[in-house]
Amino acid sequence: MLADAGAAVVGTGETTRAAHEVVSLGKVAYWEGVSFTANAARLEPVALLDPFRSVGSELRGQLGERYVSLLIGFGAGDISGLHPRQHAPAPMAGSVEAELAAAEPARYLLDLRAPRQDPVDEWLRGTHRLRVIGGIYEAAADHEHYLTTGPLDEWFDAVLHVRTVGPTTLR
């Protein structure tokens, strides 16, 4: 997410002070899972949480078009750097990730604000299954880690997709 420097900041106490310092730098990148960055007025999480309005929706409300929500996704691959000994399998048939992984090239950025043909528009405007690989992800139970989205072009402004990921590390 990128926002202009004069934007309102969501948070309290130390979080607000730190956020104001970051905002004064010019642009802000809010890096978090799609459950939080999506422009979703009502999101029903995969597990552990009750339905909620995402932070992305709050930010869109405050910042308007200055808030850009980016879905970063992948098809399958080695995620053992963050989830030891785990390999994310091919996505569930019919899911957002499965559809995006079937497209060419293997890596691309898709602007969901751009004009498009009717079949693409119809697909984007529907509800979809979207895989969430967060802190509690278990590859063996991959089918349990999907949430239902609203229209993709409302939740996200762009998609960055990579078909296959390799090992990750935190340094």
N, C-alpha and C positions, 0 to 999 in steps of 0.2 A: 504494500500500500504506500502510495506517495501522496503527501498532502502539503499544501502551501504553508509557509512559516507562520502566518498569522492565524492559523486555525485554532479552534477551541480544543482543549485537551480533556480527555476522559480520565478520571482518576481522583484520588484523594491523597492528602498528606505527602509523604516522600515520593510516591509515584507521580503526583502532579508536579512537584518541584523538578524532579528529574526529567519529566516529559517536557516541561517548559524550556529547560536547558537544551534538550535535543531539538525542539521546534525552532529555537532561535538560530540553529545552524542552517536553516533554509528549507529542507525537505525532510520528511520523516518516513522511514520504512518500518512498518508494523509487521513483524515476522511472527506468525503464529499458525496454528492449524486451521484448515478450512472451516471448521465448526465455528471459529471465532472471527475470521476475516471475511467470510461471505456476507453479502448484503441480504441477510435473511431476517425478516420480521418475526418469524417463528421457526425455530429449528428444533427438531426432535433428535437428540443425540443417540448414538449407538448404545451407550451404556452409562451408567452411574449418575447421570444428571436428568433433571426434569426438563421439559421443553423450555426454551428461553429465546429472547431476542439477542441476536449476535452483536458483538462489539462492532462488526463491520456495518451492520444496519444503523447502529447509533452514530457511527462516523459518517455514513452517507447522509443521515439526517442533518448532522451539523455542518458537514463540508460540501454537500451536494456533489457535483461532478468533479470536484477536486480530490475526492476519495476514489481511488482506483483499486478494485479488488481483483487479485490475480490468483487463479487456481493453478498450482504447481502440482503436476501429477505424473505418474508413470504406470507402465503396464505390469512389469514383473522385475524381479532381480534380487540381488544379494543386499540385505539390509542388516547384516550381522554386526556392523560397526555400532549401531544403536540398539539392535535387538540381537544379542549373541546367538549364533548358530541358526539364524532364521533367514529364509529365502521367501520373499513374497511371491506367491504363485501367480499364474495368469489370472487376470481379473474375472469376476463372475460374468457369464454371458449376459449381454444386454445392458451391462453397467456403463457408466460414463467412460471409465477407464478402458473397457473392452472396445467400445466404439472408437475412442481416440487412438488406441494402440493399433487398430486395424488400418488407420490412415497412413499415408506417406507424406513426408519422409519420416524417418525414425525419430527425429527431434524437430519440433516446430513451435512457433508462437502464433496463436490464433486470436485475432481481435474480434471479440463478440459484439462490438459496437458497429462494425462495418456492415454495409448493405450485403444482403445474401439472398439466395434463391429460396422459393417457397418450401421445398422439402427440408432444407436445412433450418429455416425459420421455424417450421412446425416442430421439428425435433428439439430445437433449443427451448421452445416455449413450453414443452411438456415437463412432467416430473420424471426424475431419474434416480437410479441407485448410484451412490457415490461412495467409494471406499475411503475409509478414514484409518490411516496408519498413525496412531498416536502412541503415547507412553504405555498403554495397556494392550497393544496389538499382539496377537498370537497367530502366527501364520497357519498353524494347524486348524484354527477356527476362523479362517479368513472370511467365510460366508456370514459370520456374525458381526463383521466390522463395516457394514454399509448403512448409510442413512438415506432417507428419501429427500431429494431436493425440491425446491420450487423451480421455476424456469431458470435455466442456466444463465441466460443473458440478463437476468435480474440479479442473481446471486454473484455473478462474476462479470468483469469487463473484458478479461482476456484469459487465455489458457496457455500455459507453458507446459508442453508434454514431451516426455522422453519415454520411448518404448521400453527400454531395459536399463536398469541402474546397476552399478557395481558397488563394491564394498565402500562403506563410508567410515570416516574416522572423525573424532573430535580432537582438536589440538589446542 
